[in-house]
Amino acid sequence: MEGTIADAKAIFYNESNLFLEQNQMHKRRAKMKIGFAEILVILGVALLVFGPDKTSTTKTDTASDGNTYTATATGIGDVTVTITVEDGKLVKVDVDTSNEIEGIGRHLGSEFTEQILQKGSVDAVSGATVTSKAVQEALAECLKQAGL
């Protein structure tokens, strides 16, 4: 009977150790998956924020409405700012953020338009930093074109 108790203890001990080793291995794998996902997110954000400058501009002069200037900068998608200047002052502004992500930057076009009309600049919006930066870049290019 002693042989079977000793054998049972050995089997139990071996099975317990195997279970613990497998549990630790699963925990390590879970940590690796989380780490990899975090790395992908960080790389994606870095590319969006510090990626190549893709600002492109065009200028349109309209005699009856003064001068209209348009510039496009890349946020998540293309962001276009159009300003109309009369006597050295902004009289009309349009900020098109329709290419941005729904719920993050897409709905901010009218808010940015109001800010530009009121104070001639744009505040960064928390959670929409990439869109805010693109609007600032496009606005700066429009103002440069207009000589302001």
N, C-alpha and C positions, 0 to 999 in steps of 0.2 A: 504494500500500500504506500510505503514511503517513496518508492520510485515514481509512482504516478503523481504524488503531490509535488515532488521536486520538478518533475516534467511539466506539470501544469503551471507551476510558478515561473519556470523558464519561458514557457510559451507566452504566458501573460506578460512577463517582462519584455520579451521581444516584440510582442504586438503593441504594447504601450509605447515603446520607443519608436516603433515604425509610425504609429499614429502621430506622435509628437513631431517627428521629422517631416511628415507629410503636411501637417498643419503649419509648421514654420516655412516650408517651401511655398505653400499657397499664400502666406502673408507676404513673403518676399516678392512673389510674382505680382500680387496686387499693388505693392508699393512701386514696382517697376512700371506697371501700366499707368498709374497716376503720374509718375515722374515723366514718362514719355509724353502723355497728353499735355502736361504743363509746359514742357519744352516746345511742343508744337504751337501752343497758344502764344508763348513769348516770342517765338520766331515770327509768327504771323503778324503780331502787333508791331514788332520791330521793322518788318518790311513795309508795313503801311505807313508808319510814322517817319522812318528814316530812308525810305526807298527813293528812287530817282525822282527828281523834280520834273513833272510832266505839264508844266504851265504852258498853255498856248493862247495866243491872243489874236484878235482881229479888231479893226477899227472901221466904224461906219460914220460918215459925216452926213447929217441931215440939216439942210438949211432952215427949214421951217420950224423944227423942234430943237434947234441948237445942235450941240454935238453929242452923239451917243457913242459910248465906248463899251466894248464887251471883252471879257477875259474868262478863260476856262482853266480851272486847276483841278487836279485829281485828289479826291478824298477817298472814300470807299469806291465811289464812281465819279463821273465828271460833275463838277459844280460850276455853274456859270453865273457870273455877275455882270449885269448891264446897268450902266449909269448914263443919265442924261445931264449935261452941264449947260447952264445958261448964266452968263455974266459971272463966271467963276464960282458958281454955287451949284450943288446937287439939287436938281428939281424932280428927278424921277430915278428910282432904283428898282431893279428886279433881281432877286436871287433865286436861281433855279437849283433846288436840291433834290429833284425828282429821281435822280439816279442813286441816291443814298439808301441805306437800309431802313425799311419800314420800322417805325417805333424808336429809331435811334437818331438819325439825321434828316430823314426825308421830310418830316413835318416842320422843320426849323426855317424854311425859306422865308416865310412872312415875318418871323421874329427877327431874322438877320436884316431883312429889308427895313423894318422899323428902326432898328439900331443904327443902321447906316444913315437913314434920313435924319434921325434925331441928333446924332453926334459924329457922324462921318467915320465910324469905326465899328468893329464887331468884338464883343466879349466872347471868350471861350466858354463853351457849354460843357459842363461835367457830363461825361458819358458819351459825348459826341465831339471829342477833341479833334479827331481826324477831319471831320466835316468842318468844324470851326476854323481849323488851320487852312483848309482849302479855300474857304470863303475869304479869309484874311489875305491869302496870296492873290486870289483873283481880283479882289477889291484894290489891293496895292498896285497891281498891274493897270487896272482901269484908271486909277488916280494918276499914275505915272504917264499914261497915254494922254490924259486930259491936261497934263502940266500942273496938277494940283499937289 
